[in-house]
């Protein structure tokens, strides 16, 4: 089914995946639909099937990540002990996804601790990849900031302060 594309469920038992799919709800949303806002109560996990979702932070809605790969997970704050979402999620085009209520997922974990460990390891791998991607973006931005040419073609470094 759809979950063959998701790294999150790789390595889990067939029985666990079937139960997971039973509690997951398939949803379709139009472009512009707001799935959750930063500060909303974090109660659900999402897996993208098709479409694109922008993850933004702050009042200006600065995009920090775009979910556009089938099987990508977002809304994971609900799984790591956060009461509220740390970002907002908006559909940027018609989007299909799976929505899983965390309380239902926790019931599955209570009955199957071995698959819970695999699930969280897979989640950690995905989050680690996003973290590395963020580091690269920050590094590229920092490099651009110190390599300003001001239209002259000559690179000028920003003045550094001495402590």
Buried (B, 14 or more C-beta within 10 A) or exposed (E): EBBEBBBBBBEBEEEBBEBBBEBBEEBEBEEEBEBBEBEBEBBBBBBBBEBBBBBBBEEEEEEBBEBBEBBBBBBBBBBEEEEBBBBBBBBBBEBBBBBBBBEBBEEBBEEBEEBBEBBBEBBEEBEEEBEEEEEEEEEEEEEEEEEEEEEEEEEEEEEEEEE
